Amino acid sequence: MRLDKYLKVSRIIKRRTVANDACDTDHVYVNGKQAKASYNVKEGDIIEVAFGARTLKIKVVSTSEHIGKAEASSMYEVLS
């Protein structure tokens, strides 16, 4: 699954266009490297998303294409 779609489906970022813009402006890193929106997310990847002064660091647990809002947080594990 593409990185921008993963961020949207997991509800880390609410809209895919916003997720795409975040990737284009160096706010998203995967496994310590800057990532493009087209990066293929795999289970076990560590994703860091910068929200202003705050950074969210998560570990990918699953990459389900279709998941309900209530289960979206089960797609990742928050590290910090």
PEFENTA-V9094 format. One record per residue. RES is the residue in one letter. OMEGA is omega in whole degrees, 0 to 359 (none if undefined). NEAR is the number of other ideal C-beta (glycine too) atoms within 12 Angstrom. Layout:
res={RES RES}
omega={OMEGA OMEGA}
near={NEAR NEAR}
This chain:
res={M R L D K Y L K V S R I I K R R T V A N D A C D T D H V Y V N G K Q A K A S Y N V K E G D I I E V A F G A R T L K I K V V S T S E H I G K A E A S S M Y E V L S}
omega={178 181 181 178 179 180 179 182 180 178 172 173 190 182 182 179 178 178 178 178 179 178 181 183 174 177 183 178 176 181 176 181 177 184 175 180 183 180 180 183 178 177 181 177 175 182 175 180 180 175 183 180 183 177 178 180 183 174 181 179 178 181 180 180 183 181 181 182 182 182 185 182 178 179 182 177 181 178 176 none}
near={27 24 38 33 29 40 41 28 32 38 24 33 30 16 16 23 16 22 34 25 17 32 33 18 16 15 29 40 24 31 20 12 15 20 31 21 29 18 26 18 38 19 18 16 32 27 43 32 33 20 17 9 6 11 18 26 24 31 23 32 25 24 25 20 14 13 22 13 14 9 16 22 18 20 33 32 20 20 16 13}
